[in-house]
Amino acid sequence: EAQEAKEWERYLDDEIGVHLRRYMYHYLLQQPGLVVGFFTQGGPWWSKPFYRVMFPKVAKLMRKHMQIDAETAAASKLRVEAALERVCAAVAQRGFLAGRSFSRADLTAAALLAPIFMPVKYGLQWPSNLPEPLKTELAGYRQQLDWAEELYRQYR
């Protein structure tokens, strides 16, 4: 079970972590006000004005280093959808990803998928108004993630 959990972790990092970030940031980086507020939560008093000034450079660097553009975002969306299908099928079969009880694989999945269902106990104030089409697309994915929300209720 420990080996299976590690394999799930690698898969989740590769197929959800990288690709969900790329897909979401493609839309979010077009909304400086939303991103600045999100990035500076809990930061010092000067973080918001600093990020407002630096945002164009930060966004450009993020796009370059995370390889974010319309084409890669579309490809990443497909990867996330395929991974969600695989993860949800595994959870539906056993209730958990590795074995018959909560493991580090479930924790990884719930944490990496959190930007989709935005759990209250995550520790961040999630943006209340996401840009379209991101808002609608994430709402469609949320329907598949009741199990992840339940993990947050039970284990967080």
Backbone as numpy.savetxt, mean C-alpha at the origin, in Angstrom:
# Nx Ny Nz CAx CAy CAz Cx Cy Cz
6.26 -24.30 8.03 5.45 -23.11 8.03 6.31 -21.84 8.03
7.43 -21.89 8.76 8.33 -20.73 8.78 8.88 -20.45 7.39
9.27 -21.50 6.68 9.77 -21.32 5.31 8.68 -20.79 4.39
7.48 -21.31 4.55 6.36 -20.84 3.74 6.08 -19.35 4.02
6.15 -18.96 5.27 5.94 -17.56 5.64 7.01 -16.67 4.99
8.26 -17.11 4.99 9.33 -16.34 4.36 9.11 -16.21 2.86
8.64 -17.29 2.23 8.36 -17.25 0.79 7.23 -16.26 0.49
6.20 -16.27 1.32 5.12 -15.30 1.15 5.65 -13.87 1.32
6.48 -13.66 2.31 7.04 -12.32 2.53 7.77 -11.82 1.30
8.61 -12.66 0.71 9.35 -12.27 -0.50 8.37 -11.96 -1.63
7.40 -12.82 -1.80 6.41 -12.61 -2.85 5.65 -11.31 -2.63
5.20 -11.07 -1.42 4.44 -9.86 -1.10 5.26 -8.61 -1.30
6.52 -8.63 -0.89 7.41 -7.48 -1.11 7.56 -7.19 -2.60
7.79 -8.25 -3.36 8.04 -8.09 -4.80 6.79 -7.74 -5.60
5.66 -8.34 -5.25 4.47 -8.20 -6.08 3.45 -7.19 -5.57
3.51 -6.87 -4.29 2.58 -5.87 -3.76 3.34 -4.63 -3.31
4.35 -4.78 -2.50 5.05 -3.62 -1.95 5.52 -2.65 -3.01
6.35 -3.12 -3.89 6.93 -2.28 -4.96 5.83 -1.76 -5.88
4.95 -2.63 -6.28 3.99 -2.27 -7.32 2.84 -1.43 -6.80
2.38 -1.66 -5.58 1.33 -0.81 -5.03 1.84 0.61 -4.82
3.07 0.73 -4.32 3.67 2.07 -4.16 3.75 2.80 -5.50
4.29 2.11 -6.50 4.45 2.74 -7.81 3.10 3.17 -8.37
2.14 2.28 -8.32 0.80 2.57 -8.85 0.16 3.74 -8.12
0.20 3.74 -6.79 -0.44 4.80 -6.02 0.29 6.13 -6.17
1.61 6.11 -6.09 2.35 7.37 -6.21 2.21 8.00 -7.59
1.95 7.21 -8.61 1.71 7.79 -9.93 0.60 8.84 -9.85
-0.44 8.53 -9.11 -1.56 9.47 -8.96 -1.33 10.47 -7.84
-0.78 10.00 -6.73 -0.63 10.88 -5.57 0.37 12.00 -5.80
1.43 11.74 -6.54 2.43 12.78 -6.78 1.89 13.91 -7.65
0.73 13.72 -8.21 0.06 14.78 -8.97 -0.75 15.70 -8.03
-0.77 15.36 -6.74 -1.55 16.10 -5.75 -0.63 16.60 -4.63
0.16 17.63 -4.87 1.14 18.08 -3.87 0.54 18.36 -2.50
-0.60 19.00 -2.44 -1.19 19.32 -1.14 -1.50 18.08 -0.33
-1.99 17.06 -0.98 -2.31 15.80 -0.31 -1.03 15.10 0.17
-0.04 15.03 -0.69 1.20 14.31 -0.37 2.00 15.05 0.71
2.08 16.35 0.62 2.83 17.12 1.63 2.24 16.88 3.00
0.93 16.94 3.11 0.28 16.69 4.40 0.53 15.29 4.91
0.50 14.33 4.01 0.71 12.93 4.39 2.17 12.68 4.81
3.11 13.22 4.04 4.53 13.01 4.33 4.99 13.69 5.61
4.32 14.74 6.01 4.81 15.53 7.14 4.07 15.26 8.45
3.20 14.28 8.47 2.48 13.95 9.71 3.46 13.65 10.83
3.24 14.28 11.94 4.09 14.03 13.11 5.47 14.65 13.02
5.72 15.40 11.98 7.03 16.01 11.80 7.14 17.34 12.54
8.30 17.95 12.48 8.50 19.25 13.14 7.66 20.33 12.46
7.53 21.46 13.11 6.70 22.56 12.62 7.10 23.03 11.23
8.38 22.92 10.91 8.89 23.44 9.64 8.76 22.46 8.48
8.31 21.23 8.76 8.30 20.21 7.71 7.32 20.54 6.57
6.14 21.06 6.89 5.19 21.38 5.81 5.72 22.47 4.89
6.16 23.61 5.42 6.68 24.63 4.49 7.90 24.12 3.71
8.74 23.35 4.36 9.92 22.80 3.68 9.49 21.89 2.53
8.57 20.96 2.80 8.12 20.04 1.76 7.36 20.75 0.64
6.62 21.80 0.98 5.93 22.54 -0.08 6.94 23.11 -1.08
8.04 23.64 -0.56 9.07 24.21 -1.43 9.82 23.11 -2.18
10.11 22.03 -1.49 10.93 20.96 -2.06 10.13 19.93 -2.85
8.82 20.00 -2.77 8.00 18.94 -3.37 8.31 18.68 -4.85
8.45 19.68 -5.70 8.75 19.37 -7.10 10.02 18.53 -7.28
11.03 18.83 -6.50 12.28 18.05 -6.58 12.09 16.65 -6.00
11.39 16.57 -4.87 11.13 15.27 -4.24 10.32 14.39 -5.19
9.27 14.95 -5.78 8.43 14.19 -6.70 9.23 13.71 -7.91
10.07 14.58 -8.43 10.89 14.20 -9.59 11.85 13.05 -9.23
12.48 13.16 -8.06 13.38 12.09 -7.61 12.63 10.79 -7.36
11.46 10.88 -6.75 10.67 9.68 -6.51 10.29 9.01 -7.83
9.85 9.82 -8.79 9.48 9.26 -10.09 10.67 8.57 -10.75
11.83 9.18 -10.64 13.02 8.60 -11.26 13.44 7.30 -10.56
13.61 7.36 -9.25 14.14 6.21 -8.50 13.15 5.07 -8.35
11.86 5.39 -8.34 10.84 4.34 -8.23 10.28 3.95 -9.60
10.86 4.55 -10.66 10.44 4.26 -12.04 8.93 4.44 -12.21
8.45 5.63 -11.87 7.02 5.91 -11.90 6.68 6.73 -13.14
5.85 6.17 -13.99 5.24 6.88 -15.09 3.93 6.16 -15.43
3.20 6.65 -16.40 1.89 6.07 -16.71 2.00 4.60 -17.11
3.01 4.28 -17.89 3.17 2.90 -18.36 3.53 1.95 -17.22
4.50 2.33 -16.38 4.88 1.45 -15.28 3.78 1.36 -14.24
3.03 2.45 -14.04 1.91 2.42 -13.10 0.84 1.44 -13.57
0.54 1.44 -14.86 -0.46 0.52 -15.40 0.01 -0.93 -15.26
1.28 -1.18 -15.54 1.83 -2.53 -15.38 1.81 -2.95 -13.91
2.14 -2.03 -13.02 2.14 -2.34 -11.59 0.72 -2.62 -11.10
-0.25 -1.90 -11.60 -1.64 -2.16 -11.23 -2.02 -3.60 -11.55
-1.63 -4.09 -12.71 -1.91 -5.47 -13.10 -1.21 -6.47 -12.18
0.01 -6.16 -11.79 0.75 -7.04 -10.87 0.06 -7.09 -9.51
-0.39 -5.94 -9.02 -1.09 -5.89 -7.73 -2.38 -6.70 -7.82
-3.13 -6.55 -8.89 -4.38 -7.28 -9.04 -4.13 -8.79 -9.04
-3.10 -9.24 -9.75 -2.77 -10.67 -9.78 -2.35 -11.16 -8.39
-1.55 -10.36 -7.71 -1.11 -10.74 -6.36 -2.28 -10.78 -5.40
-3.18 -9.81 -5.49 -4.37 -9.81 -4.63 -5.19 -11.07 -4.84
-5.33 -11.46 -6.08 -6.08 -12.68 -6.39 -5.43 -13.90 -5.73
-4.12 -13.99 -5.85 -3.41 -15.13 -5.26 -3.49 -15.12 -3.74
-3.27 -13.97 -3.14 -3.30 -13.85 -1.68 -4.70 -14.15 -1.15
-5.71 -13.57 -1.77 -7.08 -13.78 -1.29 -7.51 -15.24 -1.44
-7.06 -15.90 -2.50 -7.38 -17.31 -2.69 -6.73 -18.15 -1.58
-5.49 -17.84 -1.24 -4.81 -18.58 -0.18 -5.48 -18.37 1.17
-5.85 -17.14 1.46 -6.52 -16.84 2.73 -7.89 -17.51 2.77
-8.61 -17.51 1.66 -9.93 -18.14 1.62 -9.84 -19.64 1.88
-8.74 -20.23 1.46 -8.55 -21.67 1.61 -8.23 -22.07 3.04
-7.37 -21.28 3.72 -6.89 -21.69 5.05 -7.20 -20.69 6.15
-7.56 -19.49 5.79 -7.78 -18.46 6.79 -6.55 -17.61 7.05
-5.38 -18.15 6.73 -4.11 -17.46 6.92 -3.20 -17.83 5.75
-2.11 -17.11 5.58 -1.23 -17.38 4.45 -0.30 -18.56 4.67
0.23 -18.69 5.87 1.19 -19.77 6.15 0.72 -20.52 7.38
0.27 -21.71 7.20 -0.22 -22.49 8.33 -1.66 -22.15 8.67
-2.03 -22.49 9.90 -3.41 -22.31 10.34 -3.57 -21.24 11.41
-2.53 -20.40 11.54 -2.62 -19.32 12.52 -1.88 -18.09 11.99
-2.10 -16.98 12.66 -1.49 -15.71 12.29 0.03 -15.84 12.29
0.65 -15.32 11.23 2.12 -15.39 11.13 2.65 -14.08 10.55
3.95 -14.04 10.44 4.61 -12.87 9.87 4.18 -12.64 8.42
3.77 -13.68 7.72 3.29 -13.53 6.35 1.99 -12.72 6.34
1.09 -13.02 7.27 -0.17 -12.28 7.36 0.08 -10.83 7.74
1.00 -10.62 8.67 1.36 -9.27 9.08 1.91 -8.48 7.90
2.78 -9.10 7.13 3.35 -8.45 5.95 2.27 -8.09 4.94
1.39 -9.05 4.67 0.32 -8.80 3.71 -0.56 -7.64 4.17
-0.98 -7.68 5.41 -1.87 -6.62 5.92 -1.18 -5.26 5.90
0.09 -5.23 6.26 0.82 -3.95 6.28 1.00 -3.40 4.87
1.36 -4.24 3.92 1.58 -3.77 2.56 0.29 -3.41 1.84
-0.80 -4.06 2.23 -2.10 -3.77 1.62 -2.84 -2.64 2.33
-2.34 -2.20 3.46 -3.01 -1.16 4.25 -3.36 0.10 3.46
-2.53 0.57 2.53 -2.92 1.76 1.78 -4.21 1.58 0.98
-4.62 0.36 0.74 -5.87 0.12 0.02 -7.07 0.28 0.95
-7.00 -0.35 2.13 -8.18 -0.32 3.01 -8.04 0.65 4.18
-6.88 1.27 4.33 -6.63 2.36 5.26 -7.13 2.10 6.69
-6.55 1.13 7.37 -7.01 0.82 8.73 -6.73 1.95 9.72
-7.64 2.13 10.62 -7.52 3.19 11.62 -6.29 2.97 12.50
-6.00 1.74 12.85 -4.91 1.44 13.77 -3.53 1.39 13.10
-3.42 1.82 11.87 -2.14 1.78 11.17 -1.12 2.75 11.74
-1.60 3.86 12.29 -0.69 4.84 12.88 -0.51 6.10 12.05
-1.26 6.21 10.97 -1.22 7.40 10.13 -2.64 7.92 9.94
-2.74 9.19 9.69 -4.02 9.75 9.27 -4.04 9.66 7.75
-4.85 8.78 7.24 -4.90 8.55 5.80 -5.54 9.74 5.09
-5.16 9.99 3.86 -5.80 11.07 3.10 -7.30 10.79 2.96
-8.09 11.81 3.13 -9.54 11.63 3.07 -10.10 11.75 1.66
-9.35 12.34 0.77 -9.86 12.57 -0.57 -8.80 12.19 -1.60
-8.84 10.97 -2.07 -7.87 10.52 -3.07 -8.30 10.96 -4.47
-7.33 11.16 -5.34 -7.66 11.54 -6.72 -8.27 10.36 -7.49
-9.07 10.70 -8.46 -9.60 9.68 -9.38 -8.55 9.41 -10.45
-8.46 8.24 -10.99 -9.27 7.05 -10.77 -8.83 6.22 -9.58
-7.80 6.66 -8.89 -7.27 5.89 -7.75 -8.36 5.60 -6.72
-9.14 6.59 -6.37 -10.17 6.43 -5.35 -11.14 5.30 -5.70
-11.64 5.30 -6.91 -12.60 4.29 -7.34 -11.95 2.91 -7.43
-10.75 2.85 -7.96 -10.06 1.57 -8.12 -9.74 0.94 -6.77
-9.27 1.74 -5.82 -8.98 1.20 -4.49 -10.25 0.73 -3.80
-11.35 1.44 -3.99 -12.62 1.02 -3.40 -13.00 -0.38 -3.91
-12.73 -0.65 -5.18 -13.00 -1.98 -5.73 -12.14 -3.06 -5.09
-10.91 -2.74 -4.77 -10.02 -3.73 -4.14 -10.41 -3.97 -2.68
-10.92 -2.95 -2.01 -11.27 -3.07 -0.59 -12.22 -4.22 -0.33
-13.09 -4.48 -1.27 -14.07 -5.55 -1.11 -13.40 -6.90 -0.89
-12.20 -7.06 -1.38 -11.47 -8.32 -1.25 -10.68 -8.42 0.05
-10.62 -7.34 0.82 -9.68 -7.28 1.94 -10.33 -7.26 3.32
-11.50 -7.83 3.44 -12.14 -7.93 4.76 -11.25 -8.70 5.73
-10.58 -9.73 5.23 -9.71 -10.55 6.08 -8.54 -9.73 6.63
-8.00 -8.82 5.81 -6.87 -7.99 6.26 -7.35 -6.99 7.31
-8.53 -6.43 7.11 -9.08 -5.52 8.12 -9.32 -6.26 9.42
-9.76 -7.49 9.32 -9.99 -8.30 10.54 -8.66 -8.58 11.25
-7.60 -8.79 10.50 -6.29 -8.97 11.14 -5.91 -7.75 11.97
-6.17 -6.57 11.45 -5.89 -5.35 12.22 -6.73 -5.29 13.48
-7.99 -5.68 13.38 -8.85 -5.65 14.58 -8.37 -6.65 15.63
-7.96 -7.82 15.19 -7.60 -8.88 16.14 -6.16 -8.78 16.66
-5.23 -8.40 15.82 -3.81 -8.52 16.17 -3.07 -7.22 16.33
-3.70 -6.12 16.13 -2.98 -4.84 16.25 -3.31 -4.19 17.57
